[in-house]
Amino acid sequence: MAINAKPGQTVRVTINKHVNRASARKTLERLFMTDRSVTEPLDARSKNFIELPKRRGGCIWTKRPNKLHPELVRGAAATIKVTPQAVRDLNSVADCIEVSAA
């Protein structure tokens, strides 16, 4: 089933089936990370994080906050602004999600 969302639209993506494939899980993580409500914990940690570059093994090395992996369980939802790439991504995982207008 093709997703008929146009670029520039804002849509609500809801997971309605368990995601088995690793590639589909990565795609959904990437899409969910564009939602501000999902990325707020990372932003909060990043705001208080002070980067202290140091030499380690002859190279400059800087510790950064760890990446978040949103929980992709049945019923999880995110509001996404649709781009041409997002349309292709949504179509690739269309069997696991439900897309509705936001």
C-alpha positions as CSV (number, residue, x, y, z in Angstrom):
1,M,0.0,0.0,0.0
2,A,1.5,3.3,-1.1
3,I,1.6,6.2,1.3
4,N,0.0,9.2,-0.4
5,A,1.6,12.1,1.5
6,K,2.9,15.1,-0.3
7,P,6.3,16.8,0.6
8,G,5.7,19.7,3.0
9,Q,2.8,18.0,4.8
10,T,2.9,17.1,8.5
11,V,1.8,13.5,9.2
12,R,1.4,11.4,12.3
13,V,3.1,8.0,12.0
14,T,2.0,5.2,14.3
15,I,3.6,1.8,14.6
16,N,0.8,-0.8,14.3
17,K,2.9,-4.0,14.0
18,H,6.0,-5.4,15.5
19,V,9.1,-4.4,13.5
20,N,11.2,-7.5,12.8
21,R,13.6,-6.3,10.0
22,A,16.7,-4.5,11.1
23,S,16.6,-2.2,8.1
24,A,13.0,-1.2,8.9
25,R,13.9,-0.6,12.5
26,K,16.8,1.7,11.4
27,T,14.5,3.6,9.0
28,L,11.8,4.1,11.6
29,E,14.5,5.3,14.2
30,R,15.8,7.8,11.6
31,L,12.2,9.1,10.9
32,F,11.2,9.2,14.6
33,M,14.4,11.2,15.4
34,T,13.0,14.1,13.3
35,D,10.2,14.5,15.8
36,R,11.1,17.1,18.4
37,S,9.2,15.3,21.2
38,V,11.4,12.2,20.7
39,T,14.7,14.1,20.6
40,E,14.1,16.3,23.7
41,P,15.9,14.0,26.1
42,L,19.0,14.1,23.8
43,D,18.8,17.8,23.6
44,A,18.5,18.1,27.4
45,R,21.6,16.0,27.9
46,S,23.6,17.8,25.1
47,K,22.8,21.2,26.7
48,N,24.5,20.3,30.0
49,F,27.4,18.4,28.3
50,I,30.8,20.1,28.2
51,E,33.1,18.9,25.5
52,L,36.7,18.5,26.7
53,P,39.0,17.7,23.8
54,K,42.1,15.7,24.8
55,R,44.9,13.9,23.1
56,R,44.3,10.2,23.0
57,G,46.6,7.9,21.0
58,G,48.1,10.9,19.2
59,C,44.7,12.2,18.0
60,I,42.3,14.8,19.4
61,W,39.4,12.9,20.9
62,T,36.2,14.4,22.3
63,K,33.5,12.6,24.2
64,R,29.9,13.3,23.0
65,P,26.5,12.4,24.3
66,N,25.3,8.9,23.3
67,K,22.7,8.6,20.5
68,L,19.2,7.8,21.5
69,H,17.4,4.8,20.1
70,P,13.7,5.5,20.4
71,E,11.5,2.6,21.6
72,L,9.7,1.2,18.5
73,V,6.9,-0.7,20.1
74,R,3.3,-1.1,18.9
75,G,1.5,2.1,19.4
76,A,4.5,4.4,19.4
77,A,3.8,7.6,17.4
78,A,5.7,10.6,16.0
79,T,4.8,13.7,14.1
80,I,6.9,14.0,11.0
81,K,7.3,16.7,8.4
82,V,7.3,14.9,5.0
83,T,10.1,15.4,2.6
84,P,10.7,13.5,-0.7
85,Q,13.1,11.2,1.1
86,A,10.7,10.6,3.9
87,V,8.0,9.6,1.4
88,R,10.3,6.8,0.1
89,D,11.2,5.8,3.7
90,L,7.6,5.6,4.7
91,N,6.7,3.5,1.7
92,S,9.5,1.1,2.5
93,V,8.0,0.4,6.0
94,A,4.4,0.8,5.0
95,D,3.5,-2.7,6.2
96,C,4.5,-1.8,9.8
97,I,3.0,1.7,10.2
98,E,-0.2,3.7,9.8
99,V,0.0,7.3,8.5
100,S,-2.6,9.9,9.3
101,A,-2.9,13.6,9.0
102,A,-1.5,15.5,11.9
